[in-house]
Amino acid sequence: MSDYCVNKGDFVPYHYHKYGNELFAVIKGSVTVIMGGKKTLANPGDMILIRPYLPHAFEYREDGTVWHEIVHGMDLWESGKAMDRIIANCPENFNDHSFMREYFTHEGRIDYLGYPFLDAAEADPGEVPGFSGKGASYKKYELPGMECRIKYPRWQLGNLKEIWEFVLDKGVTAAWDKPCFSHELMVVREGSVEVEVQGYGVMKANPGDIIKIPDYTGHRIKSLEQGTVLQDFNVQFNMFLMMDEIEITRRTRPDMVNPGFYKEIFTRYKCPLTALDGVLEQGPHTA
């Protein structure tokens, strides 16, 4: 995950990647996005998911435009270091278009240099593949004290994970007090949270702050403001199916919904949460 910072008039030409997923979350400024031959405007709060072989291009509309870039299955760090080595060791090749095109092809990126991407047809954001607007979701669910929005289901991410957005009431606390097999990667979009991490104490995270929790590390998160928005970019258990089963059970068999039901279903779906206000009782404090 990295911040991508650009200025008005900068652009990325039409291209696609042979492998890996890219996800862009616009933080500041605006971007003309062309994906799959359709063009729209992305503003702060919007997300763009780019799957393999989906052609895409960008033109940045404002100075100081910033977005988070989250990748899975693409080594952008090594790619960036390789660019540094080209500039340091054979700088003449950096301005050689044929050399750089061969380099990008080697990295799995296929460019359509000269493609008139800005002349693509205008489209509503919902028509553009991979576009998820601010506050939008594939589906929404309600739990006590929070709204759960699935931004990208598992099938859109190659069955690797899901991406969720949570809108929290003030004071809602969630805990992960047992070893987790995967790390947490969250971003605060609105409001603020208190984060308590095993071995590190208590910290406060504000809008734009990134929360990275290593695997096998106990932690707790508490919402400090009403309507705090927290995005989770690495949900590896099948939360979509779990929330769907909870919703169906509450609608068809409300008599079954009690603390024991929530504990059983969280365990069955291997949800890493050990405590959630109004759903799971607070367990032993290990952080």
Secondary structure, DSSP 8 states (H G I E B T S, - for coil): -EEEEE-TT-EEEEEEESS-EEEEEEEES-EEEEETTEEEEE-TT-EEEE-TT--EEEEE-STTEEEEEEEES--HHHHHHHHHHHHHH-GGGGG-HHHHHHHHHHTTEEE-TT--GGGSEE--GGGSTTEE-TT--SEEEEETTEEEEEEE-GGGGTTS-EEEEEEE-TT-EEEE-S--SS-EEEEEEES-EEEEETTTEEEEE-TT-EEEE-TT--EEEEE-STTEEEEEEEE-S-HHHHHHHHHHHHHH-GGG-SHHHHHHHHHHTT---SEETTTB-------
